[in-house]
Amino acid sequence: MIGLDVNDVAIVKQSEVLEAALSTNPKTQQALNKLIREVIRASRADVVGAARGAMKQDPRGAARAVRTSVYKKILGANINIYNSRKAHGSTSYEPPRTLRPGQRGGNRIKIDKNSRSYKIAHYEARDRGFILRWLNEGTQPRQAFGGRMSKRGFEASRGGNRGAIAPRNWFRGAAESALVKAADALANMIDEELENMLNANK
């Protein structure tokens, strides 16, 4: 599960009044969408915080890849960690080198700047939703530089085993908690908005 919705179920208590308001005042839809955007932004902030908590460190800002969208045809919104439809550029971040001159160890293989690995490493923060999905769902064991299958399994021809990421399942709990809070806030805001509308029409 990498996407969750908050929709008109959250405002079921006001549904009849809302239907009447929407049919008599075309500006009501815009006002409600504005309220939904407000609460979904707060939800996103909560989920971004949870994403940061799921990582030991986040130097490239992958937590910022949490996305939201507000629906146009129905009252509701979505919070997710899907890929963005458009790229947001690249980052100049480079991991710090800790080796002293002459010290052995570390990765000395130069990365081709035209390679897929280099491009992925330099994705801008909002394009790094794949990192959040890896943390949420886990990964299979990863190998560097290819290899071959044998009776013992995959054998890397160069580089070696990069290990696997265990699933942390952080997203669903964080998103559900944030959306429950958003639904409560939205219901209260709609009550207040409807009261203002009724008072204005008296």
ROZA-952837 format. One record per residue: residue in three letters; residue number from 1; chain; x, y, z of N, C-alpha, C in turn. Coordinates in Angstrom, 2 decimals, always signed. Layout:
ala  NUM  A  X  Y  Z  X  Y  Z  X  Y  Z
...
//
This chain:
met  1  A  +0.85  -1.19  +0.00  +0.00  +0.00  +0.00  +0.89  +1.24  +0.00
ile  2  A  +0.84  +2.02  -1.09  +1.68  +3.22  -1.16  +0.86  +4.48  -1.43
gly  3  A  -0.47  +4.36  -1.35  -1.32  +5.53  -1.51  -2.58  +5.37  -0.69
leu  4  A  -3.00  +6.40  +0.01  -4.22  +6.37  +0.81  -5.06  +7.60  +0.54
asp  5  A  -6.37  +7.44  +0.65  -7.29  +8.52  +0.33  -8.03  +9.04  +1.56
val  6  A  -8.35  +10.32  +1.53  -9.36  +10.87  +2.42  -10.42  +11.45  +1.49
asn  7  A  -11.66  +11.02  +1.63  -12.68  +11.45  +0.69  -13.95  +11.83  +1.43
asp  8  A  -15.07  +11.84  +0.72  -16.28  +12.36  +1.33  -16.82  +11.49  +2.46
val  9  A  -16.24  +10.31  +2.70  -16.59  +9.53  +3.89  -16.24  +10.33  +5.15
ala  10  A  -15.18  +11.13  +5.03  -14.73  +11.92  +6.17  -15.74  +12.99  +6.57
ile  11  A  -16.64  +13.33  +5.65  -17.59  +14.39  +5.95  -19.02  +13.88  +5.81
val  12  A  -19.22  +12.60  +6.10  -20.53  +11.99  +5.92  -21.59  +12.66  +6.78
lys  13  A  -21.21  +13.17  +7.94  -22.18  +13.81  +8.82  -22.82  +15.04  +8.17
gln  14  A  -22.04  +15.69  +7.30  -22.55  +16.91  +6.67  -23.01  +16.68  +5.23
ser  15  A  -23.10  +15.43  +4.79  -23.30  +15.15  +3.37  -24.58  +15.78  +2.82
glu  16  A  -25.70  +15.68  +3.53  -26.96  +16.20  +3.01  -26.91  +17.72  +2.89
val  17  A  -26.35  +18.36  +3.92  -26.24  +19.81  +3.89  -25.29  +20.25  +2.78
leu  18  A  -24.20  +19.48  +2.60  -23.24  +19.83  +1.57  -23.84  +19.70  +0.18
glu  19  A  -24.61  +18.65  -0.05  -25.24  +18.46  -1.35  -26.16  +19.64  -1.68
ala  20  A  -26.89  +20.09  -0.69  -27.77  +21.24  -0.90  -26.96  +22.50  -1.18
ala  21  A  -25.88  +22.66  -0.44  -25.04  +23.85  -0.61  -24.37  +23.85  -1.98
leu  22  A  -23.90  +22.68  -2.42  -23.23  +22.59  -3.71  -24.17  +22.88  -4.87
ser  23  A  -25.45  +22.49  -4.70  -26.42  +22.69  -5.78  -26.88  +24.14  -5.88
thr  24  A  -26.74  +24.89  -4.81  -27.23  +26.27  -4.82  -26.12  +27.32  -4.90
asn  25  A  -24.88  +26.90  -4.62  -23.78  +27.86  -4.61  -22.54  +27.25  -5.28
pro  26  A  -22.23  +27.63  -6.51  -21.10  +27.05  -7.23  -19.75  +27.34  -6.59
lys  27  A  -19.68  +28.36  -5.76  -18.42  +28.70  -5.11  -18.12  +27.78  -3.93
thr  28  A  -19.11  +27.00  -3.50  -18.92  +26.10  -2.36  -17.85  +25.06  -2.66
gln  29  A  -17.87  +24.53  -3.89  -16.87  +23.51  -4.27  -15.46  +24.06  -4.11
gln  30  A  -15.24  +25.29  -4.56  -13.92  +25.90  -4.45  -13.53  +26.08  -2.99
ala  31  A  -14.49  +26.50  -2.18  -14.21  +26.72  -0.76  -13.84  +25.41  -0.07
leu  32  A  -14.56  +24.34  -0.42  -14.29  +23.04  +0.20  -12.93  +22.49  -0.25
asn  33  A  -12.62  +22.65  -1.53  -11.32  +22.19  -2.01  -10.18  +22.94  -1.33
lys  34  A  -10.41  +24.20  -1.04  -9.40  +24.98  -0.32  -9.17  +24.41  +1.08
leu  35  A  -10.25  +24.02  +1.75  -10.13  +23.41  +3.07  -9.41  +22.07  +2.99
ile  36  A  -9.74  +21.29  +1.95  -9.10  +19.98  +1.79  -7.60  +20.14  +1.55
arg  37  A  -7.22  +21.12  +0.74  -5.79  +21.36  +0.50  -5.08  +21.72  +1.79
glu  38  A  -5.75  +22.48  +2.62  -5.14  +22.90  +3.89  -4.86  +21.71  +4.79
val  39  A  -5.84  +20.81  +4.94  -5.64  +19.67  +5.85  -4.70  +18.64  +5.25
ile  40  A  -4.69  +18.48  +3.92  -3.81  +17.47  +3.31  -2.36  +17.93  +3.37
arg  41  A  -2.13  +19.26  +3.36  -0.76  +19.76  +3.53  -0.25  +19.43  +4.93
ala  42  A  -1.11  +19.56  +5.93  -0.72  +19.20  +7.29  -0.46  +17.70  +7.40
ser  43  A  -1.27  +16.89  +6.69  -1.07  +15.45  +6.69  +0.28  +15.09  +6.06
arg  44  A  +0.60  +15.77  +4.97  +1.88  +15.50  +4.32  +3.05  +15.78  +5.26
ala  45  A  +2.96  +16.87  +6.00  +4.03  +17.20  +6.94  +4.22  +16.09  +7.97
asp  46  A  +3.11  +15.51  +8.44  +3.20  +14.41  +9.40  +3.87  +13.18  +8.77
val  47  A  +3.50  +12.86  +7.52  +4.07  +11.68  +6.86  +5.53  +11.91  +6.50
val  48  A  +5.89  +13.13  +6.12  +7.29  +13.45  +5.86  +8.11  +13.21  +7.13
gly  49  A  +7.57  +13.62  +8.27  +8.25  +13.38  +9.54  +8.43  +11.89  +9.82
ala  50  A  +7.41  +11.10  +9.51  +7.50  +9.66  +9.69  +8.54  +9.05  +8.76
ala  51  A  +8.62  +9.56  +7.54  +9.61  +9.07  +6.57  +11.02  +9.34  +7.09
arg  52  A  +11.23  +10.52  +7.63  +12.56  +10.84  +8.18  +12.89  +9.92  +9.35
gly  53  A  +11.87  +9.58  +10.14  +12.09  +8.69  +11.27  +12.40  +7.27  +10.86
ala  54  A  +12.01  +6.89  +9.64  +12.25  +5.53  +9.15  +13.65  +5.36  +8.59
met  55  A  +14.39  +6.48  +8.46  +15.75  +6.43  +7.91  +16.77  +6.88  +8.95
lys  56  A  +17.92  +6.25  +8.94  +18.98  +6.67  +9.84  +19.47  +8.06  +9.46
gln  57  A  +19.53  +8.31  +8.18  +19.92  +9.63  +7.68  +19.28  +9.84  +6.31
asp  58  A  +19.15  +11.08  +5.93  +18.48  +11.40  +4.67  +19.17  +12.59  +4.02
pro  59  A  +20.44  +12.43  +3.63  +21.20  +13.58  +3.12  +20.65  +14.16  +1.82
arg  60  A  +19.96  +13.33  +1.02  +19.42  +13.82  -0.25  +17.95  +14.23  -0.13
gly  61  A  +17.39  +14.19  +1.08  +16.03  +14.69  +1.30  +14.94  +13.85  +0.69
ala  62  A  +15.10  +12.51  +0.68  +14.08  +11.64  +0.07  +12.72  +11.77  +0.75
ala  63  A  +12.69  +12.16  +2.03  +11.41  +12.30  +2.74  +10.50  +13.31  +2.06
arg  64  A  +11.08  +14.24  +1.34  +10.28  +15.27  +0.65  +9.53  +14.70  -0.55
ala  65  A  +9.76  +13.44  -0.89  +9.08  +12.83  -2.03  +7.65  +12.40  -1.70
val  66  A  +7.22  +12.55  -0.46  +5.81  +12.29  -0.13  +4.95  +13.26  -0.92
arg  67  A  +3.93  +12.74  -1.62  +3.13  +13.55  -2.53  +1.67  +13.57  -2.10
thr  68  A  +0.97  +14.62  -2.51  -0.47  +14.73  -2.28  -1.15  +15.21  -3.55
ser  69  A  -2.43  +14.94  -3.65  -3.23  +15.49  -4.74  -4.65  +15.69  -4.23
val  70  A  -5.29  +16.74  -4.72  -6.68  +17.04  -4.37  -7.53  +16.76  -5.59
tyr  71  A  -8.61  +16.00  -5.41  -9.46  +15.61  -6.53  -10.29  +16.79  -7.01
lys  72  A  -10.60  +16.79  -8.31  -11.38  +17.86  -8.90  -12.86  +17.51  -9.01
lys  73  A  -13.17  +16.25  -9.32  -14.56  +15.88  -9.57  -15.31  +15.44  -8.32
ile  74  A  -14.58  +14.99  -7.30  -15.21  +14.61  -6.04  -14.48  +15.30  -4.91
leu  75  A  -15.13  +15.36  -3.75  -14.50  +15.96  -2.59  -13.53  +14.96  -1.98
gly  76  A  -12.26  +15.26  -2.00  -11.30  +14.34  -1.42  -9.88  +14.64  -1.84
ala  77  A  -8.95  +13.86  -1.30  -7.54  +14.04  -1.60  -6.82  +12.73  -1.38
asn  78  A  -5.56  +12.70  -1.81  -4.75  +11.50  -1.73  -3.37  +11.85  -1.22
ile  79  A  -2.77  +10.94  -0.44  -1.38  +11.10  -0.02  -0.66  +9.82  -0.40
asn  80  A  +0.51  +9.94  -1.04  +1.14  +8.76  -1.60  +2.65  +8.92  -1.72
ile  81  A  +3.31  +7.83  -2.10  +4.76  +7.85  -2.37  +5.03  +7.30  -3.77
tyr  82  A  +4.10  +7.57  -4.68  +4.30  +7.22  -6.08  +5.32  +8.18  -6.71
asn  83  A  +5.81  +7.80  -7.88  +6.70  +8.69  -8.63  +5.92  +9.90  -9.14
ser  84  A  +6.59  +11.03  -9.18  +6.01  +12.22  -9.78  +5.96  +12.05  -11.29
arg  85  A  +4.97  +12.67  -11.93  +4.86  +12.58  -13.39  +5.92  +13.40  -14.11
lys  86  A  +6.53  +14.34  -13.43  +7.55  +15.16  -14.06  +8.79  +15.20  -13.18
ala  87  A  +9.93  +15.34  -13.81  +11.19  +15.41  -13.08  +11.39  +16.82  -12.54
his  88  A  +12.13  +16.93  -11.44  +12.34  +18.23  -10.80  +13.81  +18.66  -10.84
gly  89  A  +14.57  +18.14  -11.80  +15.97  +18.52  -11.87  +16.86  +17.55  -11.13
ser  90  A  +18.06  +17.97  -10.80  +19.01  +17.09  -10.12  +19.68  +17.84  -8.98
thr  91  A  +20.28  +17.07  -8.09  +20.98  +17.64  -6.95  +22.48  +17.53  -7.17
ser  92  A  +23.23  +18.44  -6.61  +24.69  +18.40  -6.73  +25.32  +17.70  -5.55
tyr  93  A  +24.47  +17.12  -4.67  +25.00  +16.46  -3.48  +25.94  +15.31  -3.84
glu  94  A  +27.08  +15.26  -3.17  +28.01  +14.15  -3.30  +28.30  +13.61  -1.90
pro  95  A  +28.30  +12.28  -1.73  +28.58  +11.73  -0.41  +30.00  +12.09  +0.03
pro  96  A  +30.19  +12.39  +1.30  +31.52  +12.77  +1.78  +32.50  +11.60  +1.67
arg  97  A  +33.73  +11.90  +1.31  +34.79  +10.91  +1.24  +35.58  +10.94  +2.55
thr  98  A  +35.65  +9.81  +3.21  +36.28  +9.78  +4.55  +37.68  +9.19  +4.54
leu  99  A  +38.13  +8.66  +3.39  +39.46  +8.07  +3.33  +40.54  +9.15  +3.36
arg  100  A  +41.58  +8.90  +4.13  +42.74  +9.79  +4.12  +43.62  +9.44  +2.92
pro  101  A  +44.41  +10.36  +2.42  +45.31  +10.05  +1.31  +46.19  +8.86  +1.64
gly  102  A  +46.21  +7.88  +0.75  +47.02  +6.68  +0.97  +46.33  +5.59  +1.76
gln  103  A  +45.17  +5.89  +2.35  +44.48  +4.88  +3.14  +43.80  +3.86  +2.23
arg  104  A  +43.87  +2.58  +2.61  +43.26  +1.52  +1.82  +41.77  +1.41  +2.17
gly  105  A  +41.02  +0.81  +1.23  +39.60  +0.60  +1.47  +38.75  +1.59  +0.70
gly  106  A  +37.45  +1.39  +0.77  +36.54  +2.29  +0.10  +36.37  +1.93  -1.36
asn  107  A  +35.45  +2.61  -2.02  +35.15  +2.35  -3.41  +35.92  +3.33  -4.30
arg  108  A  +36.90  +2.79  -5.02  +37.73  +3.65  -5.87  +37.27  +3.66  -7.34
ile  109  A  +36.21  +2.91  -7.63  +35.75  +2.83  -9.02  +35.05  +4.13  -9.39
lys  110  A  +35.51  +4.78  -10.42  +34.89  +6.03  -10.86  +33.56  +5.74  -11.54
ile  111  A  +32.55  +6.53  -11.21  +31.22  +6.34  -11.79  +31.07  +7.19  -13.03
asp  112  A  +30.68  +6.56  -14.12  +30.43  +7.27  -15.37  +29.25  +8.22  -15.18
lys  113  A  +29.44  +9.50  -15.47  +28.39  +10.50  -15.27  +27.20  +10.31  -16.22
asn  114  A  +27.37  +9.48  -17.22  +26.26  +9.17  -18.12  +25.55  +7.87  -17.73
ser  115  A  +26.00  +7.24  -16.67  +25.44  +5.96  -16.27  +24.12  +6.13  -15.51
arg  116  A  +23.33  +5.07  -15.50  +22.07  +5.08  -14.77  +22.31  +5.29  -13.27
ser  117  A  +23.36  +4.66  -12.74  +23.66  +4.78  -11.31  +23.93  +6.23  -10.92
tyr  118  A  +24.70  +6.93  -11.75  +25.02  +8.33  -11.46  +23.76  +9.19  -11.50
lys  119  A  +22.92  +8.97  -12.50  +21.70  +9.77  -12.63  +20.76  +9.57  -11.44
ile  120  A  +20.60  +8.30  -11.03  +19.72  +8.01  -9.89  +20.26  +8.64  -8.62
ala  121  A  +21.57  +8.58  -8.44  +22.20  +9.15  -7.25  +22.00  +10.65  -7.16
his  122  A  +21.72  +11.29  -8.30  +21.59  +12.75  -8.32  +20.15  +13.21  -8.58
tyr  123  A  +19.18  +12.32  -8.41  +17.78  +12.74  -8.48  +17.51  +13.79  -7.41
glu  124  A  +16.71  +14.78  -7.75  +16.28  +15.79  -6.78  +15.37  +15.14  -5.74
ala  125  A  +15.27  +15.73  -4.57  +14.56  +15.13  -3.44  +13.15  +14.68  -3.79
arg  126  A  +12.39  +15.50  -4.51  +11.00  +15.17  -4.81  +10.86  +14.01  -5.79
asp  127  A  +11.96  +13.60  -6.42  +11.93  +12.48  -7.36  +12.45  +11.19  -6.73
arg  128  A  +12.63  +11.19  -5.43  +13.23  +10.03  -4.77  +12.20  +9.18  -4.01
gly  129  A  +10.97  +9.14  -4.54  +9.94  +8.32  -3.93  +10.28  +6.85  -3.92
phe  130  A  +11.13  +6.42  -4.87  +11.53  +5.01  -4.90  +12.27  +4.61  -3.63
ile  131  A  +12.99  +5.55  -3.03  +13.67  +5.28  -1.76  +12.65  +4.98  -0.67
leu  132  A  +11.58  +5.79  -0.62  +10.54  +5.59  +0.38  +9.83  +4.26  +0.17
arg  133  A  +9.64  +3.87  -1.08  +9.00  +2.57  -1.36  +9.92  +1.42  -0.96
trp  134  A  +11.22  +1.57  -1.20  +12.16  +0.53  -0.77  +12.09  +0.34  +0.74
leu  135  A  +12.08  +1.46  +1.46  +12.02  +1.39  +2.92  +10.71  +0.78  +3.39
asn  136  A  +9.64  +1.08  +2.70  +8.33  +0.59  +3.10  +8.15  -0.89  +2.78
glu  137  A  +8.51  -1.29  +1.58  +8.22  -2.64  +1.10  +9.41  -3.58  +1.14
gly  138  A  +10.62  -3.04  +1.35  +11.81  -3.87  +1.33  +12.29  -4.16  -0.09
thr  139  A  +13.46  -4.77  -0.20  +14.02  -5.12  -1.51  +14.57  -6.54  -1.48
gln  140  A  +14.77  -7.08  -2.65  +15.49  -8.33  -2.79  +16.99  -8.04  -2.64
pro  141  A  +17.81  -9.07  -2.38  +19.27  -8.83  -2.33  +19.75  -8.19  -3.62
arg  142  A  +20.58  -7.17  -3.49  +21.05  -6.42  -4.65  +22.51  -6.74  -4.93
gln  143  A  +22.84  -6.84  -6.21  +24.20  -7.12  -6.65  +24.71  -5.96  -7.49
ala  144  A  +25.98  -5.70  -7.37  +26.59  -4.62  -8.15  +27.27  -5.18  -9.39
phe  145  A  +27.13  -4.46  -10.49  +27.84  -4.73  -11.73  +27.49  -6.06  -12.38
gly  146  A  +26.32  -6.60  -12.12  +25.89  -7.81  -12.81  +26.54  -9.07  -12.28
gly  147  A  +26.29  -10.18  -12.95  +26.83  -11.45  -12.50  +26.15  -12.59  -13.22
arg  148  A  +26.10  -13.75  -12.60  +25.48  -14.90  -13.24  +24.78  -15.75  -12.18
met  149  A  +23.84  -16.55  -12.64  +23.15  -17.48  -11.77  +23.89  -18.81  -11.75
ser  150  A  +23.99  -19.42  -10.58  +24.59  -20.74  -10.43  +23.73  -21.55  -9.47
lys  151  A  +24.19  -22.77  -9.18  +23.45  -23.61  -8.23  +23.40  -22.97  -6.85
arg  152  A  +24.36  -22.12  -6.57  +24.41  -21.44  -5.27  +23.65  -20.12  -5.29
gly  153  A  +23.05  -19.79  -6.43  +22.32  -18.53  -6.54  +23.08  -17.54  -7.39
phe  154  A  +22.75  -16.27  -7.22  +23.38  -15.22  -8.03  +24.80  -14.97  -7.55
glu  155  A  +25.74  -14.95  -8.49  +27.13  -14.67  -8.17  +27.58  -13.43  -8.93
ala  156  A  +27.99  -12.43  -8.21  +28.41  -11.19  -8.85  +29.74  -11.39  -9.55
ser  157  A  +29.85  -10.83  -10.75  +31.09  -10.95  -11.50  +32.07  -9.86  -11.10
arg  158  A  +31.57  -8.78  -10.52  +32.41  -7.67  -10.10  +31.66  -6.87  -9.06
gly  159  A  +32.34  -6.35  -8.10  +31.66  -5.56  -7.07  +31.30  -6.44  -5.89
gly  160  A  +30.06  -6.92  -5.86  +29.68  -7.79  -4.75  +28.26  -7.58  -4.31
asn  161  A  +27.93  -8.24  -3.23  +26.59  -8.22  -2.69  +26.34  -6.91  -1.95
arg  162  A  +25.26  -6.23  -2.30  +24.91  -4.98  -1.62  +23.82  -5.21  -0.56
gly  163  A  +23.44  -6.47  -0.39  +22.48  -6.78  +0.66  +21.05  -6.45  +0.27
ala  164  A  +20.15  -6.57  +1.24  +18.73  -6.31  +1.01  +18.22  -5.36  +2.09
ile  165  A  +17.14  -4.67  +1.78  +16.49  -3.79  +2.76  +15.26  -4.50  +3.30
ala  166  A  +15.18  -4.65  +4.61  +14.02  -5.30  +5.22  +12.83  -4.35  +5.18
pro  167  A  +11.63  -4.85  +4.88  +10.45  -3.97  +4.85  +10.16  -3.36  +6.22
arg  168  A  +9.91  -2.08  +6.26  +9.62  -1.40  +7.52  +8.15  -1.02  +7.64
asn  169  A  +7.42  -1.11  +6.52  +5.97  -0.88  +6.55  +5.59  +0.39  +7.30
trp  170  A  +6.33  +1.44  +7.09  +6.12  +2.68  +7.83  +4.99  +3.53  +7.25
phe  171  A  +4.75  +3.39  +5.93  +3.87  +4.35  +5.28  +2.41  +4.22  +5.70
arg  172  A  +1.87  +3.02  +5.68  +0.44  +2.86  +5.95  +0.06  +3.42  +7.32
gly  173  A  +0.79  +3.04  +8.35  +0.47  +3.55  +9.69  +0.57  +5.05  +9.78
ala  174  A  +1.64  +5.61  +9.17  +1.84  +7.06  +9.22  +0.75  +7.78  +8.45
ala  175  A  +0.41  +7.26  +7.27  -0.59  +7.91  +6.43  -1.98  +7.81  +7.06
glu  176  A  -2.32  +6.64  +7.59  -3.65  +6.48  +8.20  -3.81  +7.41  +9.40
ser  177  A  -2.78  +7.48  +10.23  -2.84  +8.37  +11.39  -3.01  +9.83  +10.96
ala  178  A  -2.24  +10.23  +9.93  -2.31  +11.61  +9.45  -3.67  +11.91  +8.84
leu  179  A  -4.24  +10.94  +8.11  -5.52  +11.18  +7.44  -6.69  +11.17  +8.42
val  180  A  -6.60  +10.37  +9.47  -7.65  +10.41  +10.50  -7.67  +11.80  +11.14
lys  181  A  -6.49  +12.32  +11.44  -6.40  +13.67  +12.01  -6.92  +14.71  +11.01
ala  182  A  -6.59  +14.51  +9.73  -7.05  +15.43  +8.69  -8.57  +15.40  +8.57
ala  183  A  -9.15  +14.19  +8.62  -10.60  +14.06  +8.49  -11.32  +14.78  +9.63
asp  184  A  -10.80  +14.62  +10.85  -11.40  +15.31  +12.00  -11.32  +16.82  +11.83
ala  185  A  -10.13  +17.28  +11.42  -9.95  +18.73  +11.23  -10.86  +19.23  +10.11
leu  186  A  -10.97  +18.45  +9.04  -11.81  +18.85  +7.92  -13.28  +18.94  +8.32
ala  187  A  -13.74  +17.97  +9.08  -15.14  +17.99  +9.53  -15.44  +19.25  +10.34
asn  188  A  -14.52  +19.61  +11.24  -14.71  +20.80  +12.06  -14.69  +22.07  +11.20
met  189  A  -13.79  +22.10  +10.23  -13.69  +23.27  +9.36  -14.93  +23.43  +8.48
ile  190  A  -15.47  +22.29  +8.03  -16.67  +22.34  +7.20  -17.87  +22.80  +8.03
asp  191  A  -17.97  +22.32  +9.25  -19.04  +22.79  +10.14  -19.00  +24.31  +10.27
glu  192  A  -17.79  +24.83  +10.48  -17.62  +26.27  +10.65  -17.96  +27.01  +9.36
glu  193  A  -17.53  +26.43  +8.22  -17.79  +27.06  +6.92  -19.29  +27.09  +6.63
leu  194  A  -19.97  +25.98  +6.92  -21.41  +25.92  +6.68  -22.16  +26.90  +7.57
glu  195  A  -21.71  +27.03  +8.80  -22.35  +27.98  +9.71  -22.19  +29.41  +9.19
asn  196  A  -21.01  +29.71  +8.67  -20.77  +31.04  +8.10  -21.67  +31.28  +6.89
met  197  A  -21.85  +30.23  +6.06  -22.71  +30.36  +4.89  -24.16  +30.60  +5.28
leu  198  A  -24.60  +29.84  +6.29  -26.00  +29.99  +6.73  -26.25  +31.37  +7.31
asn  199  A  -25.29  +31.84  +8.10  -25.42  +33.18  +8.70  -25.41  +34.27  +7.63
ala  200  A  -24.63  +34.07  +6.58  -24.54  +35.06  +5.52  -25.85  +35.13  +4.71
asn  201  A  -26.59  +33.99  +4.67  -27.81  +33.93  +3.88  -29.05  +34.35  +4.66
lys  202  A  -28.88  +34.62  +5.95  -30.04  +35.02  +6.78  -30.47  +36.44  +6.42
//
